[in-house]
């Protein structure tokens, strides 16, 4: 069996795991140490214990002017958006509006390949690229939300810019933002829903996320985080003009803490739907998450217990089952790790991608060794010891 590098590194936890978290000052020291060692300019952390928010912290700067990063600074959620979106979809499953195992063809008024206009391409993808390949009819909400479509991350990243299948839908894991966007398309075109409005009503309002949106709001500019790249270049915050379920959400560490507490406690879902979301739908068979279409490992070399959930990744570790989701672009690094036992989570938002090597240290400081699949998430990145 292939050894998980991070499990070996984490043999000595920084703080003893306890059932009630009360280490806010110690956590601040860990966070500030990570920032010094990585050069990261801003980093925010929240802690959930027993399904409740028990600590929210922000450190450093939100922009090149040196304004402080605070717990209500607007930050880019990146792919943490996918988890929030999946939670909303599972509410629709509870209500019988979506069947996880029904073909998307049953929801759409026309065949998917009939949708190829410039407007559709700009908002979603150019689905007419799939003409002549009826495998799209095998796609289901379960397959879309668990990244098993067969698509690349995004069709526009293909050498010819065209959406295509690289493997049969449902046969294996391959991270795809286009798969999540297709789920959004099914809800909007097939059910007539406005995903931005549904996210507001079903998720943001439910969890008191008053400074969170799927699109830019002008009042965000009053306390907004820009970002920093690996080279230390400052990048202005992107004012996103359309809802994108794969990653358009702006939020704050305080708001996303409320979301994480809701997800880990199952607020707003039946017990069955919540369990379905975080359990492994299928094993993950690659050495790392990116590149997305890499070869599968032999069964004996795969990370034991690693599987695709619905909008999250399921893992098994020394404390039992957990789930996590990362979010990343050229100037943002985020992560969200939860352990089912005790309803315990750590959420990290950083407006400086250089902070990512320190994420395992921060999570371990609070939760102890979790078994979170850091080597799979980040590949060859060297962690802070």
Secondary structure, DSSP 8 states (H G I E B T S, - for coil): ----HHHHHTTS-SS---SS---HHHHHHHHHHHHHHH--SEEEEEEEETTEEEEEEEEEBSSTT--B--TT-BEE-TTHHHHHHHHHHHHHHHTTS--TTSBGGGT-SS-GGG---HHHHHHS--GGGGTT-GGGGG-BHHHHHTT-SS--S-GGGSTTS----SS-TTSS----HHHHHHHHHIIIIIS---HHHHHIIIIITTTT-TT-BSS--GGGGGGB--EE-TT--EE------S--TTT--EE-HHHHHHHHHHHHHTTTS-HHHHHHHHS-SEE--SSSSSSTT-----GGGS-TT-EE-SSSEEEEETTEEEEEEEEE-SS-EEEEEEETTTTEEEEEEESBGGGGGGHHHHHHHHH------HHHHHTT-----
